Amino acid sequence: MVLKGALHVHTTCSDGELSIYEVIGAHEAQGYDFIALTDHDFLMKKGCYDRVDSLPTDMIVFAGVELTVFAKGYHHVNRIPGDDEVLHIFNHPDEMGLPLERAIERIHEVGAQVPLDAVEITSKGFYTPEYDTDRIPFPKVATDDSHTRQMIGRAWVEMDAKKRKDSILRAIKSGDFWNCFA
């Protein structure tokens, strides 16, 4: 079964413009099979994800978090838990404003603190090809880092996997997916 998914989604639980219900509806309207809610750790409203597992949707909804990790400055890493698996994605490396070699060093420094599984190759849903390189030894994922309705559907991943949380996360970790762009 081919699944379409968003791995970096913000809601009103932190700095997004849409509620969880609105985010789900907007992604369902675009044919998504799964989304990862990844609101910012330091802005997250307490209890905001408490009812995620009981939401009325056929989509898989991961209740993740965008962690703030400090390594010569702050960086964002999505932590997306499944049932048993956990996926960690280094977010938007181009926003560091560093030359590629220094950015790669920083990714490795963050990886010494957090067990990285993948690195984004997009910034707000737009492809950043300089990070789509074998010099970064992780699977590269496309995300739209959506904060607004207009940002939804710029970039996503697709995979041939079972529609189960851990199957999806294992596919990402093993690089068994493809990146898609609007």
C-alpha positions in Angstrom: 0.0 0.0 0.0 1.4 3.4 -1.0 1.2 5.9 1.9 1.5 9.7 1.8 2.7 11.5 4.8 3.8 14.7 6.5 6.6 14.5 9.0 6.7 18.1 10.3 3.4 19.7 11.2 2.6 22.5 13.6 -0.7 23.4 15.3 -2.1 25.9 17.7 -0.4 23.7 20.4 2.6 25.9 19.7 3.1 28.4 16.9 0.9 27.0 14.2 -2.3 28.8 12.9 -4.5 25.7 12.7 -6.0 23.5 15.5 -5.2 19.8 15.5 -8.7 19.2 14.0 -8.1 21.7 11.2 -4.7 20.3 10.5 -6.2 16.8 10.2 -9.0 18.0 7.9 -6.6 19.9 5.6 -4.2 16.9 5.3 -7.1 14.5 4.7 -8.4 16.8 1.9 -5.0 16.4 0.2 -5.0 12.6 0.5 -2.5 12.1 3.3 -2.4 8.8 5.1 -0.3 10.0 8.1 1.0 13.1 9.7 3.4 13.8 12.6 2.4 16.6 14.9 5.7 18.2 15.9 5.0 21.3 17.9 7.9 23.1 19.5 8.9 21.8 22.9 9.4 25.2 24.5 6.0 26.5 23.3 3.9 23.3 23.7 0.7 23.9 25.6 0.3 21.3 28.4 -2.1 18.5 27.6 -2.6 19.6 24.0 -2.0 16.1 22.5 -3.9 14.2 25.2 -6.7 13.2 22.9 -4.7 12.6 19.7 -5.2 8.8 19.8 -9.0 9.2 19.9 -9.4 11.7 17.1 -12.0 10.8 14.4 -9.8 10.1 11.4 -8.6 7.3 9.3 -5.1 8.9 9.1 -2.3 7.8 11.5 -1.5 10.8 13.7 1.8 10.7 15.4 2.1 12.9 18.5 5.7 14.1 18.2 7.6 17.1 19.3 10.2 19.5 17.7 13.0 19.4 20.2 15.4 22.3 20.8 19.0 20.9 20.9 22.0 23.1 21.8 25.3 22.5 19.9 27.1 25.8 19.2 23.6 27.4 18.9 20.2 25.9 18.9 18.9 23.4 16.4 15.6 21.6 15.9 15.1 17.8 15.8 11.8 16.2 15.4 11.2 13.3 17.8 8.4 11.1 16.4 7.4 8.1 18.6 5.5 5.1 17.1 4.4 2.1 19.1 7.9 0.8 19.7 10.1 2.7 17.3 11.2 6.4 17.6 12.3 8.5 14.7 14.6 11.6 15.0 14.9 14.0 12.1 17.4 16.9 12.0 15.2 19.8 10.8 15.8 22.5 8.2 19.7 22.6 8.1 19.8 25.4 5.7 18.4 27.8 8.3 21.7 27.5 10.2 23.2 29.9 7.7 26.4 27.9 7.6 28.5 26.7 4.7 27.8 23.0 3.9 30.9 21.6 5.5 30.2 23.4 8.8 26.5 22.4 8.6 27.5 18.8 8.3 29.8 19.1 11.3 26.9 20.6 13.3 24.6 17.7 12.2 27.2 15.3 13.6 27.5 17.3 16.8 23.7 17.2 17.3 23.8 13.5 16.4 26.2 12.9 19.3 23.4 14.2 21.7 20.3 12.8 19.9 20.2 9.5 17.9 19.5 11.0 14.4 17.7 8.8 11.8 17.1 11.3 9.0 17.8 14.9 7.8 15.4 17.3 6.1 16.2 18.5 2.6 13.6 21.2 2.6 13.0 24.6 4.1 9.4 25.4 4.7 8.5 22.9 2.0 11.0 24.1 -0.6 13.8 21.8 -1.8 17.3 22.6 -0.6 19.5 20.4 -2.9 22.8 21.1 -1.2 21.7 18.9 1.7 20.6 16.1 -0.6 24.1 14.7 -0.6 25.7 11.4 0.4 28.1 13.4 2.6 25.2 13.5 5.1 25.0 9.9 6.1 21.3 9.7 6.9 18.1 9.3 4.8 16.9 12.7 3.5 13.3 13.6 4.0 11.0 16.2 2.4 8.7 18.0 4.8 6.7 21.2 4.5 7.2 22.3 8.2 3.6 23.6 7.9 2.5 26.3 10.3 -0.4 27.5 8.0 -2.9 26.0 5.7 -1.0 27.5 2.7 2.1 25.5 3.7 0.4 22.1 3.7 1.2 20.0 0.6 4.5 21.6 -0.5 6.6 18.6 0.3 5.9 15.1 1.7 7.1 11.5 1.7 5.6 8.4 0.1 6.3 4.8 0.8 5.0 1.3 0.1 4.4 0.2 3.7 1.8 -1.2 6.0 -0.4 1.5 7.5 1.1 1.1 11.0 3.1 3.6 13.0 6.2 1.4 13.4 6.1 0.2 9.7 6.2 3.9 8.6 9.0 4.8 11.0 11.1 1.8 9.9 10.6 2.7 6.3 12.0 6.2 6.9 14.9 4.9 9.0 15.9 2.5 6.2 15.5 5.0 3.4 12.7 3.0 1.9 10.5 5.9 0.7 10.6 8.7 -1.8 10.4 12.5 -1.5 7.6 14.4 -3.3 7.2 18.1 -4.0 4.2 20.1 -5.2 
